[in-house]
Amino acid sequence: MVFELSVKSNTPLTGESDKNTVARLFLENIGYITKGSEPEIPMKLFMNCFMSQPDKPWVAEEMAVMLETSMPTVYRHLNKLKSLDILEEIKLEDPKTKQVKKGYKLRYGNLTKAWTFVEAHVSAAMENYRKTVDHLQSIVDSEHRKGSGPSGTGSKKK
């Protein structure tokens, strides 16, 4: 799964005391909830499942019933959270059917601890961007030393 996070300048939401307001604004800021979209289902998934019972492994079918929505909708929002790497996947065996299903819970049962994975991914991504920037600059510098023009065609300036 591809790690994807929207990173933009923001003001910490530390002055807000309503957990749902803080969660909604935070989830909008990081790109989990799209501004202008209906946030009810992704908010319920995040808050009612993973934040209210962070140690409980949730099965997709159970989430669909709780959210009163379809499985594709659950997976669409679940996959966004999985791509952040804040959830851990657990294999669960149904005692009645002996069927093994995937369960999902908040990593370490704690958002603060789970967020360290996000920060590690951001750090690695930024390091890779830095390497690309440095590489691009070295190519440009090399071409300038050889006297090639800005068009990249190799023509010399006069």
C-alpha positions as CSV (number, residue, x, y, z in Angstrom):
1,M,0.0,0.0,0.0
2,V,1.3,3.5,-0.9
3,F,1.9,5.9,2.0
4,E,0.0,9.1,1.3
5,L,-0.4,12.1,3.5
6,S,-1.3,15.7,2.8
7,V,1.2,18.0,4.5
8,K,0.5,21.7,4.7
9,S,1.2,24.5,7.1
10,N,-1.4,24.5,9.9
11,T,-2.1,25.9,13.3
12,P,-2.2,23.3,16.1
13,L,-5.8,22.7,17.2
14,T,-4.8,22.8,20.9
15,G,-7.2,25.6,21.7
16,E,-10.2,23.5,20.7
17,S,-11.8,21.2,23.4
18,D,-14.4,19.3,21.4
19,K,-12.8,16.0,20.3
20,N,-15.0,15.7,17.2
21,T,-14.1,19.1,16.0
22,V,-10.4,18.5,16.6
23,A,-10.7,15.1,14.8
24,R,-12.6,16.4,11.8
25,L,-10.2,19.4,11.3
26,F,-7.2,17.1,11.8
27,L,-8.5,14.5,9.4
28,E,-9.2,17.2,6.8
29,N,-5.7,18.6,7.2
30,I,-4.0,15.3,6.6
31,G,-6.2,14.5,3.6
32,Y,-8.3,11.6,5.1
33,I,-11.5,13.6,4.9
34,T,-11.9,15.7,1.7
35,K,-13.0,19.2,2.4
36,G,-16.5,19.7,1.1
37,S,-17.3,16.0,1.3
38,E,-19.7,14.5,3.7
39,P,-17.5,13.5,6.7
40,E,-20.1,11.4,8.6
41,I,-18.8,7.9,7.6
42,P,-15.1,8.5,7.8
43,M,-15.5,10.3,11.1
44,K,-17.6,7.5,12.6
45,L,-15.1,4.9,11.4
46,F,-12.2,6.8,12.9
47,M,-13.9,8.0,16.1
48,N,-16.4,5.3,16.9
49,C,-14.2,2.3,16.0
50,F,-10.6,3.2,16.3
51,M,-10.5,6.1,18.8
52,S,-13.3,4.9,21.2
53,Q,-12.1,1.3,21.3
54,P,-8.4,1.5,20.1
55,D,-7.5,-2.0,21.3
56,K,-10.4,-3.8,19.7
57,P,-9.8,-5.5,16.4
58,W,-12.6,-4.5,14.0
59,V,-13.7,-6.7,11.1
60,A,-14.9,-4.9,7.9
61,E,-18.3,-6.5,8.1
62,E,-18.7,-5.4,11.7
63,M,-17.7,-1.8,10.7
64,A,-20.2,-1.8,7.8
65,V,-23.1,-2.8,10.1
66,M,-22.0,-0.2,12.7
67,L,-21.7,2.5,10.1
68,E,-24.8,1.4,8.2
69,T,-23.0,1.4,4.9
70,S,-21.6,-0.9,2.2
71,M,-18.5,-2.9,2.3
72,P,-16.9,-0.9,-0.6
73,T,-17.4,2.3,1.4
74,V,-15.9,0.8,4.5
75,Y,-12.9,-0.4,2.5
76,R,-12.5,3.0,0.8
77,H,-12.1,4.7,4.1
78,L,-10.3,1.9,5.8
79,N,-7.7,1.8,3.1
80,K,-7.0,5.5,3.5
81,L,-6.3,4.9,7.2
82,K,-4.2,1.8,6.4
83,S,-2.1,3.9,3.9
84,L,-1.2,6.2,6.8
85,D,0.1,3.1,8.6
86,I,-1.7,3.9,11.9
87,L,-3.7,0.7,11.8
88,E,-2.4,-2.8,12.4
89,E,-3.9,-5.8,10.8
90,I,-4.7,-8.8,13.0
91,K,-5.9,-12.3,11.9
92,L,-9.0,-13.3,13.7
93,E,-10.7,-16.7,13.7
94,D,-14.4,-16.9,13.8
95,P,-15.1,-19.4,16.6
96,K,-18.3,-20.7,14.9
97,T,-17.1,-21.0,11.3
98,K,-13.3,-21.3,12.0
99,Q,-12.9,-18.9,9.1
100,V,-9.9,-16.5,9.5
101,K,-10.7,-12.8,8.8
102,K,-8.7,-9.7,9.0
103,G,-9.2,-7.4,11.9
104,Y,-8.0,-3.8,12.2
105,K,-7.1,-1.8,15.2
106,L,-5.3,1.4,16.0
107,R,-1.5,0.6,16.1
108,Y,-0.4,0.2,19.8
109,G,-4.0,1.1,20.8
110,N,-2.8,4.7,20.9
111,L,-2.9,7.5,18.2
112,T,0.1,9.3,19.6
113,K,2.2,6.1,19.3
114,A,0.7,5.1,16.0
115,W,1.6,8.6,14.6
116,T,5.3,7.8,15.0
117,F,4.9,5.5,12.0
118,V,3.5,8.4,10.0
119,E,6.4,10.7,11.0
120,A,8.9,8.0,10.0
121,H,7.3,7.7,6.6
122,V,7.3,11.5,6.2
123,S,10.9,11.6,7.2
124,A,11.9,8.9,4.6
125,A,9.8,10.6,1.9
126,M,11.5,14.0,2.6
127,E,14.9,12.4,2.6
128,N,14.1,10.9,-0.8
129,Y,12.9,14.3,-2.1
130,R,16.2,15.8,-0.8
131,K,18.2,13.2,-2.7
132,T,16.3,13.9,-5.8
133,V,16.7,17.7,-5.4
134,D,20.5,17.3,-4.8
135,H,20.8,15.0,-7.8
136,L,18.9,17.4,-10.1
137,Q,21.1,20.3,-8.9
138,S,24.2,18.2,-9.6
139,I,23.0,17.5,-13.1
140,V,22.3,21.1,-13.7
141,D,25.6,22.2,-12.2
142,S,27.5,19.6,-14.4
143,E,25.8,20.9,-17.5
144,H,26.7,24.5,-16.6
145,R,30.3,23.6,-16.1
146,K,30.3,22.0,-19.5
147,G,28.9,25.2,-20.9
148,S,25.5,23.8,-22.1
149,G,22.6,26.2,-22.2
150,P,19.4,26.3,-20.1
151,S,17.4,24.4,-22.7
152,G,19.4,21.2,-22.0
153,T,20.3,20.8,-25.7
154,G,24.0,21.2,-25.1
155,S,24.3,24.6,-26.9
156,K,27.0,26.8,-25.6
157,K,26.3,30.4,-24.4
158,K,28.1,33.2,-26.2
